[in-house]
Amino acid sequence: MAAVGIPLKRSWIFVSKCRLLRKSIQLLSHRKLSRSTSRLSSVNLREEYHKLKAQTDAQPIGIDDVNPQAIFANNELDLGDVDVYGFDYDYTLASYKDSMHYLLYNLGREALVTKHKYPKEILSLPYDPKFAVRGLHYDVQKGLLMKIDSFHNIQPGTVYRGCTPVSKPETLALYGGTHVPVDNMNSFHGTNHRMHQLMDLFALPEMTLLSNVIQHFIERNIPYDPEYVFYDVRGAVQGVHSSGELHRNIMESPDIYIEKEQEVAELLKWLAAAGKKLFLITNSGFPFVDKGMAYMLGPDWCDLFDVIVTKARKPKFFQPTRPFRVYDKQQGTQAWDRVSQLIKGKIYQEGNISELVSMTNWSGAKVLYFGDHVYSDLADPTLKLGWRTGAIIPELESEIETVNSLQFKKSLSWMLALQGLIETMQIHEDTESQQILDEWLRERDELRVLTKTVFNRQFGSVFRTYHNPTYFSRRLSRFADIYTSSIVNLLKYSLTYTFYPRRTALPHEIKF
């Protein structure tokens, strides 16, 4: 069994901050700094800076690496209490290669030209897989893509019009500051007439295409309304999904687009052998799911599941609306009679969560459901049903690898130490001292940018702004009891394992 890593957004950064800031304070405490009793000259301020810098550089980085394949806990979860395991399909059981994003981008781009009559030059705009990250917000009316933190504040340096960064002064002028009012934020399921949030990996090609189109219009002085362009691009990309064109391409060449992970079959067989009930609820149609699952697991994959629901229409599935229908996989047709029980071996479509619970008695904390979409997959099950939930975040693995790098650890350690020095020395209000403090703040800001761009040059980490969790991270911690980069990481733990969240000190609970 692999050792459990410390949650990415919490403990090791907190421990490092405590350690380094405490040393900064100890270094200065003997001077008994106060407004009335102590004044250091600007020369001494520089001496304190160099002493702290030398001390920080000389000290070994006492931060253990985080295991990229670990499962991280937002809420305590005992697997021994779980009798039923549920799964989404896309990006949960099925992992896609980068080629799928290129395919979705290219199909959406073609639809934009052929169906929406956009300029043919758009067909030459290439996909950049490193442009956007999950969790960003798009201001539909202003036509700006940005990262917002857990307090609804826009992170400076992460606002883009097309592919062009928007300056901090312009951002402040457009929004009257950095705060986005709650009425303008996305609704419960991540949508809003004003702000649209990118909550799954399918959204990355869409937002990249949107940004490229706007950049094309800007560079050629083509007048455009950001709102119209947003809905056109969204309609083009969503049409690729709804028409079945994307699915047909993937079904024709699953080896090009789907990762063939043998561990998925191993996981499902392991759970079934342990007497656990398994179910699949996906918005995708059965032929598409069948092709992918057969490619990964073999033709008898359905035998592993007690209940299979396709075309579930999540998040509408979690409302008591449509009943279940039986799907005939040989004929490709739906039955007309009402479903009164869910039978293993049959395929169901649509339905709703109330009927699922009443027919199976799968309720409360004995159910653990995994999905990649924090809103559509996880929000309703955890808030309305009391199910335990697990988020699959594939990009988590690369983020942790960056966090584990020596460059990042050293930059972060010095940034936190420097910030502690600034916090302590800010009581010096003479002109020379304030000039030095301004220099330190500029260096701190440069370090903030450095520790941002190592994740993504435009938008930084999926999980953190300069110092706060992102809005995405906040929703993840609320709706997911656990999260990990891949469903197969569950194989590293026993079925009686308890995941414990790390206790982190509140600001008033520790003195630096």
ABEGO torsion letter per residue (X at the ends): XBBBBBBAABAAAAAAAAAAAAAAAAAAAAAGBBAAABBBBAAAAAAAAAAAAAAAAABBBABBBBBAABBBBABBBBAAABABBBBBABGAABBBBAAAAAAAAAAAAAAAAAAAGBBAAAAABBBBAAABBBGBBBBAAAGBBBBBBAAGBBBBGABBBEABBBBAAAAAAAAGEABBBAAABBBAAGBBAABBBBABAAAAAAAAAAAAAAAAAAAAGBBBBAAAAAAAAAAAAAAAAAAGAAAAAAAABAAAABBBBAAAAAAAAAAAAAGBBBBBBBABBAAAAAAAAAAAAEAAAAAABABBBBGAGOAAAABBBBBBBBBBAAAGBBBABBBABBBBGBBBBEEBAAAAAAAAGBBEAABBBBBABAAAAAAAAAAAAGBBBBBBBAAAAAAAAAAABAAAAAAAAAAAAAAAAAAAAAABABAAAAAAAAAAAAAAAAAAAAAAAAABAAAEBAABBAABBBAAAAAAAAABABBBABAAAAAABBAABBBBBBBBBBAAABBX
